[in-house]
Amino acid sequence: MENVEPGVTVTELGHDMRDTTMQTSLARMRTDLRPLTAEDIADTIAFAVSAPAHVNVAELVVVPVQQG
């Protein structure tokens, strides 16, 4: 697998943002949606890498259901 693109996820991202408007927007996304956890991402990667040997999952976009 070459590329994993997670959507709204519970991380430390944004805690050090200086732009309070962006920080508030990010916090609102995390409360309005059910954000992904590290375990969600890990489970999805485990699922993708368990594909048959002749299957190549080159890109994985993982988002909460409400996001897309």
PDB file of N, CA, C and O in Angstrom, chain B, residues numbered from 101:
ATOM      1  N   MET B 101       0.851  -1.164   0.000  1.00  0.00           N
ATOM      2  CA  MET B 101       0.000   0.000   0.000  1.00  0.00           C
ATOM      3  C   MET B 101       0.897   1.227   0.000  1.00  0.00           C
ATOM      4  O   MET B 101       1.854   1.323   0.769  1.00  0.00           O
ATOM      5  N   GLU B 102       0.575   2.134  -0.855  1.00  0.00           N
ATOM      6  CA  GLU B 102       1.429   3.308  -1.011  1.00  0.00           C
ATOM      7  C   GLU B 102       0.892   4.566  -0.346  1.00  0.00           C
ATOM      8  O   GLU B 102       1.668   5.442   0.033  1.00  0.00           O
ATOM      9  N   ASN B 103      -0.432   4.668  -0.199  1.00  0.00           N
ATOM     10  CA  ASN B 103      -0.988   5.930   0.257  1.00  0.00           C
ATOM     11  C   ASN B 103      -2.243   5.686   1.091  1.00  0.00           C
ATOM     12  O   ASN B 103      -3.175   5.023   0.637  1.00  0.00           O
ATOM     13  N   VAL B 104      -2.263   6.221   2.308  1.00  0.00           N
ATOM     14  CA  VAL B 104      -3.442   6.159   3.166  1.00  0.00           C
ATOM     15  C   VAL B 104      -3.862   7.593   3.458  1.00  0.00           C
ATOM     16  O   VAL B 104      -3.075   8.383   3.981  1.00  0.00           O
ATOM     17  N   GLU B 105      -5.105   7.927   3.119  1.00  0.00           N
ATOM     18  CA  GLU B 105      -5.621   9.283   3.312  1.00  0.00           C
ATOM     19  C   GLU B 105      -6.804   9.246   4.274  1.00  0.00           C
ATOM     20  O   GLU B 105      -7.924   8.941   3.863  1.00  0.00           O
ATOM     21  N   PRO B 106      -6.570   9.552   5.544  1.00  0.00           N
ATOM     22  CA  PRO B 106      -7.675   9.535   6.507  1.00  0.00           C
ATOM     23  C   PRO B 106      -8.460  10.847   6.495  1.00  0.00           C
ATOM     24  O   PRO B 106      -7.913  11.916   6.224  1.00  0.00           O
ATOM     25  N   GLY B 107      -9.739  10.737   6.791  1.00  0.00           N
ATOM     26  CA  GLY B 107     -10.579  11.917   6.938  1.00  0.00           C
ATOM     27  C   GLY B 107     -10.451  12.464   8.351  1.00  0.00           C
ATOM     28  O   GLY B 107      -9.380  12.413   8.956  1.00  0.00           O
ATOM     29  N   VAL B 108     -11.554  12.987   8.867  1.00  0.00           N
ATOM     30  CA  VAL B 108     -11.550  13.566  10.213  1.00  0.00           C
ATOM     31  C   VAL B 108     -11.193  12.472  11.214  1.00  0.00           C
ATOM     32  O   VAL B 108     -11.882  11.458  11.326  1.00  0.00           O
ATOM     33  N   THR B 109     -10.115  12.699  11.928  1.00  0.00           N
ATOM     34  CA  THR B 109      -9.542  11.698  12.820  1.00  0.00           C
ATOM     35  C   THR B 109      -9.188  12.327  14.159  1.00  0.00           C
ATOM     36  O   THR B 109      -8.836  13.505  14.225  1.00  0.00           O
ATOM     37  N   VAL B 110      -9.280  11.553  15.210  1.00  0.00           N
ATOM     38  CA  VAL B 110      -8.874  12.018  16.533  1.00  0.00           C
ATOM     39  C   VAL B 110      -7.342  12.003  16.575  1.00  0.00           C
ATOM     40  O   VAL B 110      -6.725  10.941  16.654  1.00  0.00           O
ATOM     41  N   THR B 111      -6.747  13.179  16.521  1.00  0.00           N
ATOM     42  CA  THR B 111      -5.292  13.322  16.609  1.00  0.00           C
ATOM     43  C   THR B 111      -4.969  14.619  17.333  1.00  0.00           C
ATOM     44  O   THR B 111      -5.864  15.363  17.735  1.00  0.00           O
ATOM     45  N   GLU B 112      -3.686  14.876  17.494  1.00  0.00           N
ATOM     46  CA  GLU B 112      -3.249  16.141  18.097  1.00  0.00           C
ATOM     47  C   GLU B 112      -3.237  17.280  17.068  1.00  0.00           C
ATOM     48  O   GLU B 112      -2.958  18.427  17.419  1.00  0.00           O
ATOM     49  N   LEU B 113      -3.537  16.971  15.814  1.00  0.00           N
ATOM     50  CA  LEU B 113      -3.555  17.984  14.760  1.00  0.00           C
ATOM     51  C   LEU B 113      -4.440  19.159  15.169  1.00  0.00           C
ATOM     52  O   LEU B 113      -5.593  18.973  15.558  1.00  0.00           O
ATOM     53  N   GLY B 114      -3.906  20.336  15.082  1.00  0.00           N
ATOM     54  CA  GLY B 114      -4.673  21.539  15.354  1.00  0.00           C
ATOM     55  C   GLY B 114      -4.499  22.117  16.736  1.00  0.00           C
ATOM     56  O   GLY B 114      -4.861  23.269  16.972  1.00  0.00           O
ATOM     57  N   HIS B 115      -3.956  21.348  17.651  1.00  0.00           N
ATOM     58  CA  HIS B 115      -3.806  21.861  19.013  1.00  0.00           C
ATOM     59  C   HIS B 115      -2.859  23.056  19.081  1.00  0.00           C
ATOM     60  O   HIS B 115      -2.968  23.888  19.981  1.00  0.00           O
ATOM     61  N   ASP B 116      -1.942  23.139  18.140  1.00  0.00           N
ATOM     62  CA  ASP B 116      -0.996  24.248  18.157  1.00  0.00           C
ATOM     63  C   ASP B 116      -1.293  25.301  17.090  1.00  0.00           C
ATOM     64  O   ASP B 116      -0.450  26.155  16.813  1.00  0.00           O
ATOM     65  N   MET B 117      -2.487  25.248  16.488  1.00  0.00           N
ATOM     66  CA  MET B 117      -2.866  26.246  15.480  1.00  0.00           C
ATOM     67  C   MET B 117      -2.947  27.630  16.113  1.00  0.00           C
ATOM     68  O   MET B 117      -3.457  27.788  17.222  1.00  0.00           O
ATOM     69  N   ARG B 118      -2.448  28.610  15.411  1.00  0.00           N
ATOM     70  CA  ARG B 118      -2.544  29.992  15.899  1.00  0.00           C
ATOM     71  C   ARG B 118      -3.834  30.648  15.441  1.00  0.00           C
ATOM     72  O   ARG B 118      -4.321  31.579  16.082  1.00  0.00           O
ATOM     73  N   ASP B 119      -4.391  30.170  14.338  1.00  0.00           N
ATOM     74  CA  ASP B 119      -5.633  30.724  13.797  1.00  0.00           C
ATOM     75  C   ASP B 119      -6.804  30.125  14.582  1.00  0.00           C
ATOM     76  O   ASP B 119      -7.169  28.967  14.376  1.00  0.00           O
ATOM     77  N   THR B 120      -7.386  30.915  15.474  1.00  0.00           N
ATOM     78  CA  THR B 120      -8.449  30.395  16.338  1.00  0.00           C
ATOM     79  C   THR B 120      -9.696  30.021  15.548  1.00  0.00           C
ATOM     80  O   THR B 120     -10.429  29.120  15.957  1.00  0.00           O
ATOM     81  N   THR B 121      -9.952  30.686  14.433  1.00  0.00           N
ATOM     82  CA  THR B 121     -11.102  30.341  13.598  1.00  0.00           C
ATOM     83  C   THR B 121     -10.944  28.937  13.031  1.00  0.00           C
ATOM     84  O   THR B 121     -11.891  28.150  13.045  1.00  0.00           O
ATOM     85  N   MET B 122      -9.753  28.619  12.532  1.00  0.00           N
ATOM     86  CA  MET B 122      -9.492  27.286  11.998  1.00  0.00           C
ATOM     87  C   MET B 122      -9.516  26.245  13.109  1.00  0.00           C
ATOM     88  O   MET B 122     -10.024  25.141  12.914  1.00  0.00           O
ATOM     89  N   GLN B 123      -8.978  26.582  14.255  1.00  0.00           N
ATOM     90  CA  GLN B 123      -8.972  25.661  15.390  1.00  0.00           C
ATOM     91  C   GLN B 123     -10.410  25.341  15.814  1.00  0.00           C
ATOM     92  O   GLN B 123     -10.737  24.188  16.095  1.00  0.00           O
ATOM     93  N   THR B 124     -11.254  26.353  15.856  1.00  0.00           N
ATOM     94  CA  THR B 124     -12.661  26.163  16.212  1.00  0.00           C
ATOM     95  C   THR B 124     -13.375  25.320  15.161  1.00  0.00           C
ATOM     96  O   THR B 124     -14.175  24.446  15.494  1.00  0.00           O
ATOM     97  N   SER B 125     -13.083  25.586  13.896  1.00  0.00           N
ATOM     98  CA  SER B 125     -13.694  24.826  12.805  1.00  0.00           C
ATOM     99  C   SER B 125     -13.326  23.349  12.886  1.00  0.00           C
ATOM    100  O   SER B 125     -14.185  22.484  12.718  1.00  0.00           O
ATOM    101  N   LEU B 126     -12.065  23.062  13.142  1.00  0.00           N
ATOM    102  CA  LEU B 126     -11.607  21.686  13.266  1.00  0.00           C
ATOM    103  C   LEU B 126     -12.257  21.006  14.472  1.00  0.00           C
ATOM    104  O   LEU B 126     -12.676  19.851  14.387  1.00  0.00           O
ATOM    105  N   ALA B 127     -12.338  21.717  15.579  1.00  0.00           N
ATOM    106  CA  ALA B 127     -12.976  21.165  16.781  1.00  0.00           C
ATOM    107  C   ALA B 127     -14.454  20.874  16.514  1.00  0.00           C
ATOM    108  O   ALA B 127     -14.982  19.865  16.982  1.00  0.00           O
ATOM    109  N   ARG B 128     -15.113  21.742  15.775  1.00  0.00           N
ATOM    110  CA  ARG B 128     -16.532  21.548  15.456  1.00  0.00           C
ATOM    111  C   ARG B 128     -16.722  20.308  14.576  1.00  0.00           C
ATOM    112  O   ARG B 128     -17.660  19.537  14.777  1.00  0.00           O
ATOM    113  N   MET B 129     -15.823  20.121  13.597  1.00  0.00           N
ATOM    114  CA  MET B 129     -15.908  18.922  12.755  1.00  0.00           C
ATOM    115  C   MET B 129     -15.801  17.671  13.599  1.00  0.00           C
ATOM    116  O   MET B 129     -16.501  16.687  13.359  1.00  0.00           O
ATOM    117  N   ARG B 130     -14.936  17.709  14.574  1.00  0.00           N
ATOM    118  CA  ARG B 130     -14.720  16.525  15.417  1.00  0.00           C
ATOM    119  C   ARG B 130     -15.892  16.263  16.358  1.00  0.00           C
ATOM    120  O   ARG B 130     -16.070  15.131  16.807  1.00  0.00           O
ATOM    121  N   THR B 131     -16.692  17.274  16.664  1.00  0.00           N
ATOM    122  CA  THR B 131     -17.859  17.045  17.515  1.00  0.00           C
ATOM    123  C   THR B 131     -19.105  16.763  16.685  1.00  0.00           C
ATOM    124  O   THR B 131     -19.985  16.028  17.132  1.00  0.00           O
ATOM    125  N   ASP B 132     -19.197  17.336  15.474  1.00  0.00           N
ATOM    126  CA  ASP B 132     -20.363  17.121  14.622  1.00  0.00           C
ATOM    127  C   ASP B 132     -20.341  15.746  13.954  1.00  0.00           C
ATOM    128  O   ASP B 132     -21.395  15.171  13.685  1.00  0.00           O
ATOM    129  N   LEU B 133     -19.157  15.223  13.687  1.00  0.00           N
ATOM    130  CA  LEU B 133     -19.002  13.905  13.083  1.00  0.00           C
ATOM    131  C   LEU B 133     -18.526  12.923  14.136  1.00  0.00           C
ATOM    132  O   LEU B 133     -18.066  13.319  15.207  1.00  0.00           O
ATOM    133  N   ARG B 134     -18.638  11.663  13.831  1.00  0.00           N
ATOM    134  CA  ARG B 134     -17.971  10.665  14.674  1.00  0.00           C
ATOM    135  C   ARG B 134     -16.602  10.446  14.043  1.00  0.00           C
ATOM    136  O   ARG B 134     -16.483   9.701  13.071  1.00  0.00           O
ATOM    137  N   PRO B 135     -15.556  11.091  14.588  1.00  0.00           N
ATOM    138  CA  PRO B 135     -14.241  11.018  13.957  1.00  0.00           C
ATOM    139  C   PRO B 135     -13.648   9.617  14.048  1.00  0.00           C
ATOM    140  O   PRO B 135     -13.986   8.835  14.937  1.00  0.00           O
ATOM    141  N   LEU B 136     -12.758   9.321  13.109  1.00  0.00           N
ATOM    142  CA  LEU B 136     -12.054   8.048  13.116  1.00  0.00           C
ATOM    143  C   LEU B 136     -11.038   8.022  14.244  1.00  0.00           C
ATOM    144  O   LEU B 136     -10.528   9.062  14.660  1.00  0.00           O
ATOM    145  N   THR B 137     -10.752   6.832  14.732  1.00  0.00           N
ATOM    146  CA  THR B 137      -9.721   6.651  15.749  1.00  0.00           C
ATOM    147  C   THR B 137      -8.515   5.977  15.099  1.00  0.00           C
ATOM    148  O   THR B 137      -8.588   5.504  13.965  1.00  0.00           O
ATOM    149  N   ALA B 138      -7.431   5.943  15.819  1.00  0.00           N
ATOM    150  CA  ALA B 138      -6.242   5.238  15.329  1.00  0.00           C
ATOM    151  C   ALA B 138      -6.576   3.769  15.067  1.00  0.00           C
ATOM    152  O   ALA B 138      -6.078   3.173  14.113  1.00  0.00           O
ATOM    153  N   GLU B 139      -7.413   3.200  15.912  1.00  0.00           N
ATOM    154  CA  GLU B 139      -7.810   1.797  15.745  1.00  0.00           C
ATOM    155  C   GLU B 139      -8.619   1.604  14.456  1.00  0.00           C
ATOM    156  O   GLU B 139      -8.463   0.592  13.774  1.00  0.00           O
ATOM    157  N   ASP B 140      -9.483   2.576  14.123  1.00  0.00           N
ATOM    158  CA  ASP B 140     -10.246   2.496  12.872  1.00  0.00           C
ATOM    159  C   ASP B 140      -9.306   2.442  11.672  1.00  0.00           C
ATOM    160  O   ASP B 140      -9.487   1.634  10.761  1.00  0.00           O
ATOM    161  N   ILE B 141      -8.304   3.311  11.685  1.00  0.00           N
ATOM    162  CA  ILE B 141      -7.346   3.350  10.579  1.00  0.00           C
ATOM    163  C   ILE B 141      -6.557   2.049  10.526  1.00  0.00           C
ATOM    164  O   ILE B 141      -6.370   1.476   9.453  1.00  0.00           O
ATOM    165  N   ALA B 142      -6.094   1.582  11.680  1.00  0.00           N
ATOM    166  CA  ALA B 142      -5.320   0.335  11.729  1.00  0.00           C
ATOM    167  C   ALA B 142      -6.148  -0.845  11.239  1.00  0.00           C
ATOM    168  O   ALA B 142      -5.644  -1.680  10.487  1.00  0.00           O
ATOM    169  N   ASP B 143      -7.406  -0.929  11.649  1.00  0.00           N
ATOM    170  CA  ASP B 143      -8.271  -2.027  11.200  1.00  0.00           C
ATOM    171  C   ASP B 143      -8.480  -1.987   9.685  1.00  0.00           C
ATOM    172  O   ASP B 143      -8.500  -3.028   9.028  1.00  0.00           O
ATOM    173  N   THR B 144      -8.632  -0.794   9.143  1.00  0.00           N
ATOM    174  CA  THR B 144      -8.836  -0.654   7.702  1.00  0.00           C
ATOM    175  C   THR B 144      -7.589  -1.050   6.932  1.00  0.00           C
ATOM    176  O   THR B 144      -7.680  -1.705   5.893  1.00  0.00           O
ATOM    177  N   ILE B 145      -6.427  -0.657   7.433  1.00  0.00           N
ATOM    178  CA  ILE B 145      -5.165  -1.048   6.789  1.00  0.00           C
ATOM    179  C   ILE B 145      -4.999  -2.571   6.862  1.00  0.00           C
ATOM    180  O   ILE B 145      -4.593  -3.198   5.883  1.00  0.00           O
ATOM    181  N   ALA B 146      -5.309  -3.162   8.012  1.00  0.00           N
ATOM    182  CA  ALA B 146      -5.210  -4.617   8.154  1.00  0.00           C
ATOM    183  C   ALA B 146      -6.124  -5.316   7.155  1.00  0.00           C
ATOM    184  O   ALA B 146      -5.741  -6.327   6.567  1.00  0.00           O
ATOM    185  N   PHE B 147      -7.324  -4.785   6.961  1.00  0.00           N
ATOM    186  CA  PHE B 147      -8.254  -5.341   5.980  1.00  0.00           C
ATOM    187  C   PHE B 147      -7.662  -5.267   4.567  1.00  0.00           C
ATOM    188  O   PHE B 147      -7.716  -6.234   3.808  1.00  0.00           O
ATOM    189  N   ALA B 148      -7.100  -4.104   4.232  1.00  0.00           N
ATOM    190  CA  ALA B 148      -6.549  -3.906   2.880  1.00  0.00           C
ATOM    191  C   ALA B 148      -5.354  -4.817   2.621  1.00  0.00           C
ATOM    192  O   ALA B 148      -5.237  -5.381   1.533  1.00  0.00           O
ATOM    193  N   VAL B 149      -4.478  -4.969   3.586  1.00  0.00           N
ATOM    194  CA  VAL B 149      -3.284  -5.783   3.362  1.00  0.00           C
ATOM    195  C   VAL B 149      -3.580  -7.277   3.417  1.00  0.00           C
ATOM    196  O   VAL B 149      -2.731  -8.092   3.057  1.00  0.00           O
ATOM    197  N   SER B 150      -4.781  -7.639   3.865  1.00  0.00           N
ATOM    198  CA  SER B 150      -5.150  -9.051   3.866  1.00  0.00           C
ATOM    199  C   SER B 150      -5.743  -9.491   2.533  1.00  0.00           C
ATOM    200  O   SER B 150      -6.155 -10.641   2.385  1.00  0.00           O
ATOM    201  N   ALA B 151      -5.788  -8.585   1.568  1.00  0.00           N
ATOM    202  CA  ALA B 151      -6.280  -8.932   0.229  1.00  0.00           C
ATOM    203  C   ALA B 151      -5.377 -10.001  -0.385  1.00  0.00           C
ATOM    204  O   ALA B 151      -4.224 -10.143   0.021  1.00  0.00           O
ATOM    205  N   PRO B 152      -5.887 -10.745  -1.349  1.00  0.00           N
ATOM    206  CA  PRO B 152      -5.058 -11.763  -2.007  1.00  0.00           C
ATOM    207  C   PRO B 152      -3.768 -11.171  -2.570  1.00  0.00           C
ATOM    208  O   PRO B 152      -3.708  -9.984  -2.891  1.00  0.00           O
ATOM    209  N   ALA B 153      -2.753 -11.996  -2.685  1.00  0.00           N
ATOM    210  CA  ALA B 153      -1.422 -11.546  -3.113  1.00  0.00           C
ATOM    211  C   ALA B 153      -1.432 -10.870  -4.484  1.00  0.00           C
ATOM    212  O   ALA B 153      -0.574 -10.033  -4.764  1.00  0.00           O
ATOM    213  N   HIS B 154      -2.378 -11.219  -5.327  1.00  0.00           N
ATOM    214  CA  HIS B 154      -2.416 -10.625  -6.675  1.00  0.00           C
ATOM    215  C   HIS B 154      -3.201  -9.308  -6.720  1.00  0.00           C
ATOM    216  O   HIS B 154      -3.355  -8.713  -7.787  1.00  0.00           O
ATOM    217  N   VAL B 155      -3.693  -8.857  -5.568  1.00  0.00           N
ATOM    218  CA  VAL B 155      -4.457  -7.602  -5.476  1.00  0.00           C
ATOM    219  C   VAL B 155      -3.570  -6.529  -4.864  1.00  0.00           C
ATOM    220  O   VAL B 155      -2.972  -6.739  -3.809  1.00  0.00           O
ATOM    221  N   ASN B 156      -3.483  -5.376  -5.528  1.00  0.00           N
ATOM    222  CA  ASN B 156      -2.693  -4.256  -5.031  1.00  0.00           C
ATOM    223  C   ASN B 156      -3.626  -3.115  -4.635  1.00  0.00           C
ATOM    224  O   ASN B 156      -4.281  -2.518  -5.488  1.00  0.00           O
ATOM    225  N   VAL B 157      -3.682  -2.819  -3.350  1.00  0.00           N
ATOM    226  CA  VAL B 157      -4.431  -1.655  -2.873  1.00  0.00           C
ATOM    227  C   VAL B 157      -3.417  -0.525  -2.819  1.00  0.00           C
ATOM    228  O   VAL B 157      -2.658  -0.411  -1.857  1.00  0.00           O
ATOM    229  N   ALA B 158      -3.403   0.307  -3.849  1.00  0.00           N
ATOM    230  CA  ALA B 158      -2.385   1.343  -3.966  1.00  0.00           C
ATOM    231  C   ALA B 158      -2.764   2.606  -3.208  1.00  0.00           C
ATOM    232  O   ALA B 158      -1.891   3.373  -2.801  1.00  0.00           O
ATOM    233  N   GLU B 159      -4.049   2.826  -3.018  1.00  0.00           N
ATOM    234  CA  GLU B 159      -4.497   4.039  -2.339  1.00  0.00           C
ATOM    235  C   GLU B 159      -5.710   3.695  -1.493  1.00  0.00           C
ATOM    236  O   GLU B 159      -6.582   2.936  -1.917  1.00  0.00           O
ATOM    237  N   LEU B 160      -5.758   4.259  -0.296  1.00  0.00           N
ATOM    238  CA  LEU B 160      -6.849   3.972   0.618  1.00  0.00           C
ATOM    239  C   LEU B 160      -7.341   5.290   1.202  1.00  0.00           C
ATOM    240  O   LEU B 160      -6.613   5.960   1.934  1.00  0.00           O
ATOM    241  N   VAL B 161      -8.575   5.659   0.878  1.00  0.00           N
ATOM    242  CA  VAL B 161      -9.196   6.862   1.430  1.00  0.00           C
ATOM    243  C   VAL B 161     -10.201   6.386   2.470  1.00  0.00           C
ATOM    244  O   VAL B 161     -11.142   5.662   2.147  1.00  0.00           O
ATOM    245  N   VAL B 162      -9.996   6.797   3.723  1.00  0.00           N
ATOM    246  CA  VAL B 162     -10.816   6.323   4.839  1.00  0.00           C
ATOM    247  C   VAL B 162     -11.425   7.548   5.521  1.00  0.00           C
ATOM    248  O   VAL B 162     -10.708   8.376   6.082  1.00  0.00           O
ATOM    249  N   VAL B 163     -12.754   7.655   5.466  1.00  0.00           N
ATOM    250  CA  VAL B 163     -13.433   8.806   6.067  1.00  0.00           C
ATOM    251  C   VAL B 163     -14.609   8.336   6.910  1.00  0.00           C
ATOM    252  O   VAL B 163     -15.151   7.258   6.668  1.00  0.00           O
ATOM    253  N   PRO B 164     -15.011   9.133   7.897  1.00  0.00           N
ATOM    254  CA  PRO B 164     -16.215   8.799   8.627  1.00  0.00           C
ATOM    255  C   PRO B 164     -17.419   8.798   7.667  1.00  0.00           C
ATOM    256  O   PRO B 164     -17.427   9.529   6.677  1.00  0.00           O
ATOM    257  N   VAL B 165     -18.416   7.987   7.962  1.00  0.00           N
ATOM    258  CA  VAL B 165     -19.587   7.881   7.095  1.00  0.00           C
ATOM    259  C   VAL B 165     -20.200   9.264   6.842  1.00  0.00           C
ATOM    260  O   VAL B 165     -20.577   9.568   5.711  1.00  0.00           O
ATOM    261  N   GLN B 166     -20.303  10.096   7.871  1.00  0.00           N
ATOM    262  CA  GLN B 166     -20.924  11.416   7.724  1.00  0.00           C
ATOM    263  C   GLN B 166     -20.087  12.350   6.847  1.00  0.00           C
ATOM    264  O   GLN B 166     -20.613  13.327   6.315  1.00  0.00           O
ATOM    265  N   GLN B 167     -18.817  12.067   6.695  1.00  0.00           N
ATOM    266  CA  GLN B 167     -17.935  12.944   5.901  1.00  0.00           C
ATOM    267  C   GLN B 167     -18.022  12.640   4.424  1.00  0.00           C
ATOM    268  O   GLN B 167     -17.741  13.505   3.595  1.00  0.00           O
ATOM    269  N   GLY B 168     -18.402  11.444   4.088  1.00  0.00           N
ATOM    270  CA  GLY B 168     -18.418  11.265   2.673  1.00  0.00           C
ATOM    271  C   GLY B 168     -18.644   9.985   2.076  1.00  0.00           C
ATOM    272  O   GLY B 168     -18.651   9.868   0.851  1.00  0.00           O
TER     273      GLY B 168
END
